[in-house]
Amino acid sequence: MSQVLYPKYAGFIAVYAIIFLTIGVSAAKVLDELFPKFNENDKKNKGKFRYYIEVIIQIAMIALVTYLFREIIHFVFARIKGIKKHMYGNPDRFAALIIAPTMFAVQPNLINKIKYIWNV
């Protein structure tokens, strides 16, 4: 009979998810503060194309920040001998599922820009 669940692997997924949540939310909050705010009164002056450019740059930054901290966290875990010997596979691929929703949840300006551009 083959093993279905791997408790150590599941534990690493949980730890990675907690770290990703903490770093992801913090990074997203900084990004939301760095980028121009969505202003209902300024829609006609800026136009959808300008907001679209802001959105794609902000999304690209989210992707780069996410990639960087995933690589750094995995690198750190792989370098600690006590942790490395208990690691199986690459738990960050499952833990990464937590990143996108949490990063978007704390960026109301980005969400408002997306809603405006696509008339949602």
C-alpha positions in Angstrom: 0.0 0.0 0.0 1.5 3.4 -1.0 1.5 6.4 1.3 -1.0 9.1 0.4 -0.2 11.8 2.9 3.3 13.0 3.9 3.0 14.8 7.3 6.5 16.4 7.1 5.9 17.7 3.6 2.5 19.0 4.6 4.2 20.7 7.6 6.7 22.4 5.2 3.9 23.6 3.0 2.2 25.2 6.0 5.4 26.9 7.1 6.1 28.2 3.6 2.5 29.4 3.4 2.8 31.3 6.7 6.1 32.9 5.6 4.7 33.7 2.1 1.6 35.3 3.7 3.7 37.5 6.0 6.2 38.6 3.4 3.6 38.8 0.6 1.1 41.0 2.5 4.0 43.2 3.7 5.4 43.6 0.2 1.9 44.2 -1.3 1.2 46.9 1.2 4.4 48.6 0.3 3.6 48.3 -3.5 0.1 49.8 -2.9 1.7 52.8 -1.1 4.3 53.3 -3.9 2.0 53.3 -6.9 -0.3 56.2 -7.7 -3.7 56.0 -6.0 -6.9 55.4 -7.9 -8.9 58.6 -7.8 -12.6 58.6 -8.9 -12.3 62.3 -9.8 -9.2 61.9 -11.9 -10.5 59.1 -14.2 -11.2 61.5 -17.1 -7.8 63.2 -16.8 -5.8 60.0 -16.7 -7.9 57.7 -18.9 -8.0 53.9 -19.0 -4.8 53.5 -20.9 -2.8 55.3 -18.2 -4.4 53.2 -15.5 -3.7 50.1 -17.6 0.0 51.0 -17.7 0.0 51.4 -13.9 -1.7 48.1 -13.5 0.7 46.1 -15.7 3.7 47.7 -14.0 2.3 46.9 -10.6 1.4 43.3 -11.6 5.0 42.9 -13.0 6.4 44.1 -9.7 4.2 41.7 -7.8 5.5 38.8 -10.0 9.1 39.8 -9.5 8.8 40.3 -5.7 7.0 37.0 -5.4 9.6 35.2 -7.5 12.4 36.8 -5.4 11.1 35.9 -2.0 10.1 32.4 -3.1 13.7 31.8 -4.3 15.3 33.4 -1.2 13.1 31.5 1.2 13.8 28.2 -0.5 17.5 29.0 -0.7 17.6 29.7 3.1 15.7 26.5 4.0 17.9 24.4 1.7 21.1 25.8 3.4 20.0 24.9 6.9 21.2 21.4 7.4 18.7 20.5 10.2 15.8 21.6 7.9 17.2 20.4 4.6 17.4 16.7 5.7 13.6 16.8 6.4 12.6 18.5 3.2 10.9 16.6 0.5 10.3 18.0 -2.9 9.5 21.7 -3.3 6.8 22.8 -0.9 6.8 26.4 -2.2 4.8 25.3 -5.3 1.8 24.5 -3.1 2.3 27.3 -0.6 2.5 29.8 -3.4 -1.3 29.4 -3.8 -1.6 31.7 -0.8 0.4 34.5 -2.4 -1.8 36.0 -5.1 -5.1 36.3 -3.2 -3.4 37.8 -0.2 -1.3 40.2 -2.2 -4.3 41.5 -4.2 -6.5 41.7 -1.0 -4.3 44.4 0.5 -4.0 46.5 -2.7 -7.3 48.3 -3.0 -5.9 50.8 -5.4 -4.9 48.1 -7.8 -8.2 46.4 -7.6 -10.1 49.6 -8.2 -7.9 50.3 -11.3 -8.7 46.9 -12.7 -12.4 47.3 -12.0 -12.3 50.7 -13.8 -10.4 49.5 -16.8 -12.6 46.5 -17.4 -15.9 48.1 -16.3 -16.4 45.5 -13.6 
